[in-house]
Amino acid sequence: MEKRLMASFFSSFRAVPALAAAVVLGLLLADGVVSAPAPPVPKGDAGDLALVPADAQGLITLRIADLYKLDIVRKGLAALEKQSGAKTDFVAELRKATGLAPADVERFTSVIVDAKADVSYAIVSTTKPYDRARLLDKLGGAKTVKHGGRTYHVGKIASAPSDVAMYFVNPRVIVYAPRAG
C-alpha cells in the first residue's frame, strides 16, 4: 500500500523523490552530521501549509529550493542519476514536465489524509508563478470540474496509474491528487 501511495504522489514529479533520496543518500555518505537552523515559523497566513488538515495522518514536506543549494544533495542526486542506468537527468525531467527547476520549487508537501482509504494529495509551492498553460498541457484529456465552489482540472499525467486532479490555488501553489471515482 505504501508503494501505491508514493507512486500516486510522485508519478508526475519523478525528480522530487529523487531529490529527497539524494538528500538521504548524501547524509548517509557524509563524514559528519549536517545541521542547519530551523526555518522561521511564518506569522499569520501559513500559505500552502494552510491546505493541510489538522487531522491528517501523515505529512512530508521538503523545501526543495533550499535543499537543492546543498552540495551534499547535488552529489546524492548525481549518484542516483548514475545508478538509474539510463543516465536520467532528473532536473531536466522536472523542467520538461513542469517548466520549473528545483530552485523554483519552494516546498513540496505530501499529505496523507487517510492511509487505509488511500486518500492523499500533494501541494507544490513555487518561488515564482508557474506556467499554468504548460501544466494543463501535460494533463492529457483534461476536463474542467467544479466542486465546492472550486475549479479543478482532471486528466492523465504521463505514467500516473490513474487520473489526476489539479487545483490551481493561486499563481504559486498547486494541489495534485489522484482522482477517486
PyRosetta script that sets phi, psi and omega in degrees:
from pyrosetta import init, pose_from_sequence

init()
pose = pose_from_sequence("MEKRLMASFFSSFRAVPALAAAVVLGLLLADGVVSAPAPPVPKGDAGDLALVPADAQGLITLRIADLYKLDIVRKGLAALEKQSGAKTDFVAELRKATGLAPADVERFTSVIVDAKADVSYAIVSTTKPYDRARLLDKLGGAKTVKHGGRTYHVGKIASAPSDVAMYFVNPRVIVYAPRAG")
pose.set_psi(1, -39.3)
pose.set_omega(1, -179.6)
pose.set_phi(2, -60.8)
pose.set_psi(2, -40.8)
pose.set_omega(2, 178.5)
pose.set_phi(3, -61.1)
pose.set_psi(3, -41.8)
pose.set_omega(3, -179.4)
pose.set_phi(4, -65.3)
pose.set_psi(4, -40.8)
pose.set_omega(4, 177.8)
pose.set_phi(5, -61.5)
pose.set_psi(5, -48.6)
pose.set_omega(5, -177.7)
pose.set_phi(6, -66.0)
pose.set_psi(6, -38.2)
pose.set_omega(6, 178.9)
pose.set_phi(7, -62.3)
pose.set_psi(7, -40.8)
pose.set_omega(7, -179.0)
pose.set_phi(8, -67.5)
pose.set_psi(8, -32.7)
pose.set_omega(8, 179.0)
pose.set_phi(9, -71.3)
pose.set_psi(9, -45.1)
pose.set_omega(9, -165.2)
pose.set_phi(10, -105.7)
pose.set_psi(10, 4.1)
pose.set_omega(10, -175.3)
pose.set_phi(11, -59.0)
pose.set_psi(11, -33.7)
pose.set_omega(11, -179.5)
pose.set_phi(12, -95.6)
pose.set_psi(12, -6.9)
pose.set_omega(12, -179.6)
pose.set_phi(13, -125.9)
pose.set_psi(13, 60.1)
pose.set_omega(13, -177.7)
pose.set_phi(14, -56.7)
pose.set_psi(14, -32.1)
pose.set_omega(14, -178.0)
pose.set_phi(15, -70.6)
pose.set_psi(15, -28.2)
pose.set_omega(15, -177.9)
pose.set_phi(16, -66.1)
pose.set_psi(16, -51.4)
pose.set_omega(16, 177.8)
pose.set_phi(17, -65.4)
pose.set_psi(17, -31.3)
pose.set_omega(17, 177.2)
pose.set_phi(18, -63.9)
pose.set_psi(18, -40.2)
pose.set_omega(18, 178.0)
pose.set_phi(19, -65.3)
pose.set_psi(19, -41.9)
pose.set_omega(19, 177.2)
pose.set_phi(20, -62.4)
pose.set_psi(20, -44.0)
pose.set_omega(20, 178.1)
pose.set_phi(21, -63.8)
pose.set_psi(21, -36.5)
pose.set_omega(21, 178.2)
pose.set_phi(22, -62.9)
pose.set_psi(22, -38.9)
pose.set_omega(22, 177.4)
pose.set_phi(23, -61.6)
pose.set_psi(23, -49.4)
pose.set_omega(23, -179.2)
pose.set_phi(24, -62.2)
pose.set_psi(24, -47.3)
pose.set_omega(24, 179.7)
pose.set_phi(25, -60.0)
pose.set_psi(25, -45.4)
pose.set_omega(25, 179.6)
pose.set_phi(26, -60.6)
pose.set_psi(26, -41.8)
pose.set_omega(26, 179.1)
pose.set_phi(27, -66.8)
pose.set_psi(27, -37.4)
pose.set_omega(27, 178.3)
pose.set_phi(28, -66.9)
pose.set_psi(28, -34.5)
pose.set_omega(28, -178.3)
pose.set_phi(29, -86.1)
pose.set_psi(29, -11.6)
pose.set_omega(29, -177.2)
pose.set_phi(30, -66.9)
pose.set_psi(30, 147.5)
pose.set_omega(30, 178.4)
pose.set_phi(31, -73.4)
pose.set_psi(31, -29.3)
pose.set_omega(31, -177.9)
pose.set_phi(32, -133.0)
pose.set_psi(32, -178.4)
pose.set_omega(32, 179.1)
pose.set_phi(33, -84.7)
pose.set_psi(33, 133.0)
pose.set_omega(33, 178.5)
pose.set_phi(34, -99.5)
pose.set_psi(34, 126.9)
pose.set_omega(34, 178.0)
pose.set_phi(35, -127.9)
pose.set_psi(35, 151.6)
pose.set_omega(35, 179.1)
pose.set_phi(36, -141.4)
pose.set_psi(36, 150.7)
pose.set_omega(36, 178.3)
pose.set_phi(37, -66.1)
pose.set_psi(37, 147.1)
pose.set_omega(37, 178.2)
pose.set_phi(38, -66.8)
pose.set_psi(38, 141.7)
pose.set_omega(38, 178.8)
pose.set_phi(39, -67.7)
pose.set_psi(39, 151.5)
pose.set_omega(39, 179.8)
pose.set_phi(40, -66.6)
pose.set_psi(40, 145.8)
pose.set_omega(40, 177.7)
pose.set_phi(41, -80.2)
pose.set_psi(41, 124.4)
pose.set_omega(41, -178.0)
pose.set_phi(42, -66.7)
pose.set_psi(42, 143.8)
pose.set_omega(42, 176.9)
pose.set_phi(43, -92.6)
pose.set_psi(43, 147.0)
pose.set_omega(43, 177.8)
pose.set_phi(44, 73.5)
pose.set_psi(44, -124.7)
pose.set_omega(44, -176.2)
pose.set_phi(45, -70.6)
pose.set_psi(45, 123.5)
pose.set_omega(45, -179.7)
pose.set_phi(46, -87.6)
pose.set_psi(46, 5.4)
pose.set_omega(46, 176.9)
pose.set_phi(47, 61.5)
pose.set_psi(47, -123.8)
pose.set_omega(47, -175.6)
pose.set_phi(48, -62.1)
pose.set_psi(48, -32.5)
pose.set_omega(48, -179.2)
pose.set_phi(49, -70.5)
pose.set_psi(49, -16.8)
pose.set_omega(49, 175.1)
pose.set_phi(50, -67.4)
pose.set_psi(50, -14.5)
pose.set_omega(50, 178.8)
pose.set_phi(51, -84.5)
pose.set_psi(51, -0.6)
pose.set_omega(51, 179.3)
pose.set_phi(52, -95.0)
pose.set_psi(52, 120.9)
pose.set_omega(52, 179.4)
pose.set_phi(53, -67.8)
pose.set_psi(53, 145.5)
pose.set_omega(53, -178.7)
pose.set_phi(54, -61.8)
pose.set_psi(54, -26.3)
pose.set_omega(54, -178.4)
pose.set_phi(55, -98.5)
pose.set_psi(55, 17.8)
pose.set_omega(55, 177.7)
pose.set_phi(56, -60.7)
pose.set_psi(56, 141.6)
pose.set_omega(56, -179.2)
pose.set_phi(57, -78.7)
pose.set_psi(57, -24.5)
pose.set_omega(57, -179.0)
pose.set_phi(58, -153.9)
pose.set_psi(58, 155.4)
pose.set_omega(58, -178.2)
pose.set_phi(59, -153.6)
pose.set_psi(59, 129.0)
pose.set_omega(59, 172.7)
pose.set_phi(60, -127.7)
pose.set_psi(60, 125.2)
pose.set_omega(60, 178.3)
pose.set_phi(61, -130.9)
pose.set_psi(61, 135.1)
pose.set_omega(61, -179.5)
pose.set_phi(62, -127.1)
pose.set_psi(62, 131.2)
pose.set_omega(62, 175.2)
pose.set_phi(63, -89.4)
pose.set_psi(63, 85.3)
pose.set_omega(63, -171.6)
pose.set_phi(64, -58.5)
pose.set_psi(64, -48.2)
pose.set_omega(64, -178.2)
pose.set_phi(65, -58.4)
pose.set_psi(65, -42.1)
pose.set_omega(65, 179.6)
pose.set_phi(66, -69.6)
pose.set_psi(66, -43.4)
pose.set_omega(66, -179.9)
pose.set_phi(67, -63.4)
pose.set_psi(67, -38.1)
pose.set_omega(67, -176.3)
pose.set_phi(68, -67.2)
pose.set_psi(68, -18.0)
pose.set_omega(68, 178.2)
pose.set_phi(69, -75.0)
pose.set_psi(69, -19.2)
pose.set_omega(69, -175.8)
pose.set_phi(70, -80.7)
pose.set_psi(70, 132.3)
pose.set_omega(70, 177.7)
pose.set_phi(71, -57.6)
pose.set_psi(71, -38.8)
pose.set_omega(71, -177.4)
pose.set_phi(72, -62.1)
pose.set_psi(72, -34.9)
pose.set_omega(72, 178.5)
pose.set_phi(73, -71.5)
pose.set_psi(73, -45.0)
pose.set_omega(73, 179.0)
pose.set_phi(74, -61.6)
pose.set_psi(74, -40.1)
pose.set_omega(74, 178.0)
pose.set_phi(75, -66.5)
pose.set_psi(75, -41.4)
pose.set_omega(75, 178.1)
pose.set_phi(76, -64.3)
pose.set_psi(76, -40.5)
pose.set_omega(76, 178.1)
pose.set_phi(77, -64.9)
pose.set_psi(77, -41.5)
pose.set_omega(77, 177.6)
pose.set_phi(78, -62.0)
pose.set_psi(78, -39.2)
pose.set_omega(78, 178.2)
pose.set_phi(79, -65.2)
pose.set_psi(79, -40.3)
pose.set_omega(79, 177.7)
pose.set_phi(80, -65.7)
pose.set_psi(80, -40.7)
pose.set_omega(80, 178.8)
pose.set_phi(81, -61.5)
pose.set_psi(81, -40.2)
pose.set_omega(81, 178.3)
pose.set_phi(82, -64.9)
pose.set_psi(82, -42.4)
pose.set_omega(82, -179.2)
pose.set_phi(83, -66.0)
pose.set_psi(83, -27.5)
pose.set_omega(83, -175.0)
pose.set_phi(84, -64.3)
pose.set_psi(84, -14.7)
pose.set_omega(84, 177.3)
pose.set_phi(85, 79.4)
pose.set_psi(85, -41.2)
pose.set_omega(85, -178.2)
pose.set_phi(86, -85.9)
pose.set_psi(86, 7.0)
pose.set_omega(86, -178.0)
pose.set_phi(87, 52.4)
pose.set_psi(87, 50.1)
pose.set_omega(87, -179.8)
pose.set_phi(88, -68.4)
pose.set_psi(88, 132.9)
pose.set_omega(88, 174.1)
pose.set_phi(89, -101.4)
pose.set_psi(89, 95.4)
pose.set_omega(89, -174.4)
pose.set_phi(90, -61.9)
pose.set_psi(90, -35.4)
pose.set_omega(90, 179.8)
pose.set_phi(91, -66.4)
pose.set_psi(91, -45.4)
pose.set_omega(91, 178.5)
pose.set_phi(92, -63.6)
pose.set_psi(92, -37.2)
pose.set_omega(92, 179.0)
pose.set_phi(93, -64.6)
pose.set_psi(93, -42.1)
pose.set_omega(93, 177.8)
pose.set_phi(94, -63.5)
pose.set_psi(94, -44.8)
pose.set_omega(94, -179.1)
pose.set_phi(95, -64.0)
pose.set_psi(95, -41.0)
pose.set_omega(95, -179.7)
pose.set_phi(96, -65.1)
pose.set_psi(96, -41.6)
pose.set_omega(96, -177.0)
pose.set_phi(97, -75.3)
pose.set_psi(97, -33.5)
pose.set_omega(97, -171.6)
pose.set_phi(98, -124.8)
pose.set_psi(98, -15.3)
pose.set_omega(98, -174.2)
pose.set_phi(99, 80.7)
pose.set_psi(99, 7.7)
pose.set_omega(99, -178.1)
pose.set_phi(100, -116.1)
pose.set_psi(100, 145.6)
pose.set_omega(100, 172.2)
pose.set_phi(101, -100.4)
pose.set_psi(101, 164.4)
pose.set_omega(101, 178.2)
pose.set_phi(102, -53.2)
pose.set_psi(102, -36.4)
pose.set_omega(102, 179.6)
pose.set_phi(103, -65.4)
pose.set_psi(103, -17.0)
pose.set_omega(103, 179.8)
pose.set_phi(104, -89.7)
pose.set_psi(104, -10.8)
pose.set_omega(104, -177.8)
pose.set_phi(105, -99.9)
pose.set_psi(105, 100.0)
pose.set_omega(105, -178.4)
pose.set_phi(106, -63.6)
pose.set_psi(106, -48.5)
pose.set_omega(106, -177.5)
pose.set_phi(107, -151.1)
pose.set_psi(107, 138.6)
pose.set_omega(107, 171.6)
pose.set_phi(108, -115.0)
pose.set_psi(108, 122.5)
pose.set_omega(108, -178.0)
pose.set_phi(109, -123.3)
pose.set_psi(109, 125.4)
pose.set_omega(109, 177.9)
pose.set_phi(110, -105.9)
pose.set_psi(110, 124.0)
pose.set_omega(110, -175.6)
pose.set_phi(111, -116.8)
pose.set_psi(111, 126.6)
pose.set_omega(111, 175.0)
pose.set_phi(112, -107.3)
pose.set_psi(112, 108.9)
pose.set_omega(112, -178.4)
pose.set_phi(113, -81.3)
pose.set_psi(113, -46.4)
pose.set_omega(113, -180.0)
pose.set_phi(114, -148.3)
pose.set_psi(114, 103.3)
pose.set_omega(114, -175.9)
pose.set_phi(115, -64.2)
pose.set_psi(115, -39.7)
pose.set_omega(115, -179.8)
pose.set_phi(116, -63.8)
pose.set_psi(116, -40.6)
pose.set_omega(116, -178.5)
pose.set_phi(117, -87.6)
pose.set_psi(117, 1.3)
pose.set_omega(117, 179.5)
pose.set_phi(118, 58.2)
pose.set_psi(118, 46.0)
pose.set_omega(118, 178.9)
pose.set_phi(119, -105.3)
pose.set_psi(119, 113.9)
pose.set_omega(119, -177.4)
pose.set_phi(120, -153.1)
pose.set_psi(120, 164.1)
pose.set_omega(120, 175.1)
pose.set_phi(121, -158.9)
pose.set_psi(121, 169.5)
pose.set_omega(121, 179.6)
pose.set_phi(122, -126.0)
pose.set_psi(122, 144.3)
pose.set_omega(122, 177.4)
pose.set_phi(123, -118.2)
pose.set_psi(123, 129.4)
pose.set_omega(123, 177.9)
pose.set_phi(124, -118.6)
pose.set_psi(124, 121.9)
pose.set_omega(124, 178.0)
pose.set_phi(125, -111.0)
pose.set_psi(125, 129.8)
pose.set_omega(125, -176.3)
pose.set_phi(126, -110.2)
pose.set_psi(126, 159.5)
pose.set_omega(126, 179.9)
pose.set_phi(127, -84.1)
pose.set_psi(127, -15.3)
pose.set_omega(127, 178.2)
pose.set_phi(128, -140.3)
pose.set_psi(128, 161.3)
pose.set_omega(128, 178.3)
pose.set_phi(129, -59.0)
pose.set_psi(129, 135.1)
pose.set_omega(129, 178.2)
pose.set_phi(130, -83.0)
pose.set_psi(130, 165.9)
pose.set_omega(130, 179.1)
pose.set_phi(131, -90.4)
pose.set_psi(131, 94.7)
pose.set_omega(131, -176.8)
pose.set_phi(132, -56.4)
pose.set_psi(132, -44.6)
pose.set_omega(132, -179.1)
pose.set_phi(133, -61.9)
pose.set_psi(133, -40.4)
pose.set_omega(133, 179.3)
pose.set_phi(134, -64.7)
pose.set_psi(134, -42.2)
pose.set_omega(134, 178.9)
pose.set_phi(135, -65.5)
pose.set_psi(135, -42.1)
pose.set_omega(135, 178.2)
pose.set_phi(136, -65.1)
pose.set_psi(136, -33.6)
pose.set_omega(136, 178.2)
pose.set_phi(137, -63.7)
pose.set_psi(137, -32.1)
pose.set_omega(137, 179.4)
pose.set_phi(138, -77.4)
pose.set_psi(138, -10.5)
pose.set_omega(138, -179.2)
pose.set_phi(139, -94.3)
pose.set_psi(139, 90.0)
pose.set_omega(139, -175.9)
pose.set_phi(140, -60.7)
pose.set_psi(140, 134.0)
pose.set_omega(140, 178.3)
pose.set_phi(141, 62.9)
pose.set_psi(141, 33.1)
pose.set_omega(141, -174.8)
pose.set_phi(142, -59.0)
pose.set_psi(142, 134.6)
pose.set_omega(142, 174.5)
pose.set_phi(143, -122.6)
pose.set_psi(143, 141.8)
pose.set_omega(143, 177.4)
pose.set_phi(144, -90.0)
pose.set_psi(144, 129.6)
pose.set_omega(144, -178.6)
pose.set_phi(145, -127.6)
pose.set_psi(145, 133.1)
pose.set_omega(145, 176.3)
pose.set_phi(146, -105.5)
pose.set_psi(146, 133.7)
pose.set_omega(146, 179.2)
pose.set_phi(147, -154.0)
pose.set_psi(147, 130.6)
pose.set_omega(147, 177.8)
pose.set_phi(148, 58.3)
pose.set_psi(148, 33.7)
pose.set_omega(148, 178.8)
pose.set_phi(149, 78.6)
pose.set_psi(149, 6.9)
pose.set_omega(149, 180.0)
pose.set_phi(150, -118.1)
pose.set_psi(150, 154.6)
pose.set_omega(150, 178.7)
pose.set_phi(151, -108.2)
pose.set_psi(151, 123.1)
pose.set_omega(151, 179.3)
pose.set_phi(152, -113.7)
pose.set_psi(152, 157.8)
pose.set_omega(152, 175.3)
pose.set_phi(153, -121.5)
pose.set_psi(153, 126.0)
pose.set_omega(153, -175.2)
pose.set_phi(154, -119.7)
pose.set_psi(154, 133.9)
pose.set_omega(154, 178.9)
pose.set_phi(155, -175.6)
pose.set_psi(155, -164.8)
pose.set_omega(155, -176.1)
pose.set_phi(156, -106.4)
pose.set_psi(156, 135.0)
pose.set_omega(156, 174.4)
pose.set_phi(157, -114.2)
pose.set_psi(157, 120.6)
pose.set_omega(157, 175.9)
pose.set_phi(158, 25.1)
pose.set_psi(158, -106.5)
pose.set_omega(158, -172.5)
pose.set_phi(159, -95.9)
pose.set_psi(159, 13.9)
pose.set_omega(159, 179.5)
pose.set_phi(160, -62.9)
pose.set_psi(160, 137.3)
pose.set_omega(160, -176.8)
pose.set_phi(161, -68.6)
pose.set_psi(161, -19.5)
pose.set_omega(161, 179.9)
pose.set_phi(162, -147.6)
pose.set_psi(162, 176.9)
pose.set_omega(162, 177.7)
pose.set_phi(163, -60.1)
pose.set_psi(163, 153.2)
pose.set_omega(163, -179.7)
pose.set_phi(164, -122.1)
pose.set_psi(164, 138.4)
pose.set_omega(164, 173.9)
pose.set_phi(165, -100.1)
pose.set_psi(165, 135.0)
pose.set_omega(165, -179.5)
pose.set_phi(166, -122.4)
pose.set_psi(166, 128.3)
pose.set_omega(166, 179.2)
pose.set_phi(167, -123.8)
pose.set_psi(167, 119.9)
pose.set_omega(167, 178.3)
pose.set_phi(168, -87.4)
pose.set_psi(168, 101.5)
pose.set_omega(168, -177.4)
pose.set_phi(169, -69.1)
pose.set_psi(169, -47.7)
pose.set_omega(169, 176.9)
pose.set_phi(170, -159.1)
pose.set_psi(170, -178.3)
pose.set_omega(170, -176.2)
pose.set_phi(171, -64.6)
pose.set_psi(171, -6.1)
pose.set_omega(171, -180.0)
pose.set_phi(172, -127.0)
pose.set_psi(172, 2.1)
pose.set_omega(172, -179.2)
pose.set_phi(173, -133.3)
pose.set_psi(173, 129.5)
pose.set_omega(173, -179.9)
pose.set_phi(174, -128.1)
pose.set_psi(174, 142.4)
pose.set_omega(174, 174.0)
pose.set_phi(175, -115.0)
pose.set_psi(175, 131.8)
pose.set_omega(175, 175.7)
pose.set_phi(176, -116.6)
pose.set_psi(176, 138.0)
pose.set_omega(176, 176.4)
pose.set_phi(177, -147.6)
pose.set_psi(177, 143.8)
pose.set_omega(177, 172.3)
pose.set_phi(178, -66.3)
pose.set_psi(178, 139.4)
pose.set_omega(178, -177.8)
pose.set_phi(179, -86.7)
pose.set_psi(179, 123.7)
pose.set_omega(179, 177.8)
pose.set_phi(180, -101.8)
pose.set_psi(180, 112.7)
pose.set_omega(180, 176.8)
pose.set_phi(181, 69.3)
pose.dump_pdb("model.pdb")
